[in-house]
Structures are given as structure tokens and as C-alpha cells.
Amino acid sequence: MDLDSVSLVNKFETREPFTIHDCRFTKFTIMQSNIYRLFLYGTLRSGCHLPVYSYISRYFIFDGVGAVPGQLFDMGDYPAAVPCTEDCLITGELYHIAQEEEFDYVMEQLDDYEGLLVEPGGIPLFRREPVNVLFKNSTVIAWMYWYNREITNQRRIESGDYVAYRMRIGK
């Protein structure tokens, strides 16, 4: 999360040229180009009331609340999601893109915001992968950002719900 929310919104408004530094990620994105949903669990959720949500709501349509197997950790300014085999769920919001032809552009901007696009030799902060989202008594596939670094001594968000945790409703 190298950019602050205002800078991110401004960048999206101007549609600056975009360069992808990680070719492996580009190939993965192309192979999975038929997934047009996004699962958000952290600061991009509507309940966080950050300016960057205007970007999400401009390009995505809210489907509802869903859950993904995993654990959340408090990293200070944002949460970190990690997959797990335990019986833990991460609560988040499921969206689908309003205009499919804009999906690649929109996701490239989000990838940049989430720290995926780094200089050669750098370690991305997050990685984007398709996940099975539990949604309305079924499962749908969506993109999700998993934390891509070591987690040491960070507090676990036991409820799995970052918005509730921020509002001090959930542990």
C-alpha cells in the first residue's frame, strides 16, 4: 500500500500509462482472464469509508457479503490475509466488474495499489489469486489479494472481519 488513497484515486482518474514489471504475474492474469469478480476483505471495503472506495464503486458492482477460508492479521494500516487449513473464515465483499472490457485496466491499477508490481528483484507485498468465495449458499470464483510476506508477532483478527475489527465490534 505504497500510495495513499487520494493519490490512488487521482491516478485512476488520469488513466496514466501502466507498466507491468513481473512477467510471471502477467502470464497468470492472462490465463485466468475469464474471472470478472473481486473479493475484498480490507481497506478497500465499503465499510472502511476511505476515498479509494470511490474507485471500486465506479468500476465494480456490489454483489454481497461472502467469506473465504483463511486468517486475517492486523498489520497496522491494513490487514493481511493468509490462507489456512484451519476452520477460519475471512469476511469480505464480493463484486463483479461493470464493464468486462475495462477489467484488465482496473485490475492493473489495483495490483499497483496492493504492491504487486515491484522493481526487478523486489518482493510483492501481496499476490492476487483466484479463490472460492462462499456466497449465498454456493461458491463462486473471484480474485483475492493474499499477503505475500512473513507474518511475525502481528495480532490475529479472530473474527475474520476487518471492518468489524476496525469499528471495535469484533476481535
Secondary structure, DSSP 4 states (H G I P E B T S, - for coil): --S-HHHHHHHHHHT-------HHHHHHHHHTTT--EEEE-STTSGGG--TTHHHHHHHEEEEEEEEEESEEEE-SSSEEEE--SSS-EEEEEEEEESSGGGHHHHHHHHHHHTT----TT---SEEEEEEEEEETTEEEEEEEEEE-S---SPEEETTS-HHHHHTTS--
